[in-house]
């Protein structure tokens, strides 16, 4: 049984600060959004429009960092993401 809904859940974050409280729908939307991103991001990197550029040489404990820039093919809070790829992987 559906108890609550929001037609445009993304707009509910406008005007919020780090101290703003979240309701249950904020949490549900963000958790779902994050999980979907984590599961699909490796495939989205193969789409036209995504660019992966290597940052200045940086290694720490054998880790190298790359910074992919997203395209407008999916909703995202930011089109720039920093990812760390382990050199041993």
N, C-alpha and C positions, 0 to 999 in steps of 0.2 A: 504494500500500500504506500503510495507516494504521499508524504506528509508536507513537504516543502519543495519549492522549485524556484528557479530563477531563469528568466528568458535570456538574459545576457549576463552570465556570471562574471565575465572578465571586467565589465564596467563597475562591478561592486568593489573593485580594488582602487578605483580612482579616488584621489584625495586622502588615501591612507598613509600613515607614517609607520615607522618601525614600532611605535608604541600602541598603534591602533589595535583594538581587540578584533579577533576573527570570530565569526559565528560558525555553526556546523557546516553551512554551505560553502564558506570560504575554504575550510579545511578539506572538504570532500573534493571541491574543484581543483585545488592546488595539488592534492595527493594524486588525483587521477591524471592531471596534466603532467606532473613530474614523472609518474610511472610510464605513461605513454611515451614521453620524450626519451627516457632511459632505454626503453625497449626498441624504439624505432630509429634512434639517432644514427647508428652505424649504417643503416640503409639510406637515410636521408642524405648522408654525406656523398652518396653516389649520384644524386640528382643533379641535372644541369643547374648552374647558378650557385652551387656551393663551392667555396674556395677554401683551400687549406694552405696557410702560409706558415713557414717555420719562423719562429722567433729567433732573436739573437741567440747564439750558442749558450745553452744553459744546461748544466747537468748537476744533479744532486743525487747521490746514492745510485748512480746508473740510470736515472730517469731523464728523458728528453721531453721538452714541451713543444707542442704545436698548437696553433690558434686557428681553428676553422671559423669562417665567416658565413653565416646563414643567408639563404635567399628567402624570398617571400612565398615559399611554397607551403608553409604551414604557420599556424599561429605560434608566436613566440614572444616572451617578455623581452627578449633581446636577440638581435641578429648576430651578435658576437659572443662566442663561447670560448673559454680557455679550457683545453683538455690536456691532460698529462698522459702520455703513452710510455709505458715502461719499455726500456731498451731490451729487456730480457724476454718480452712477450713476442 
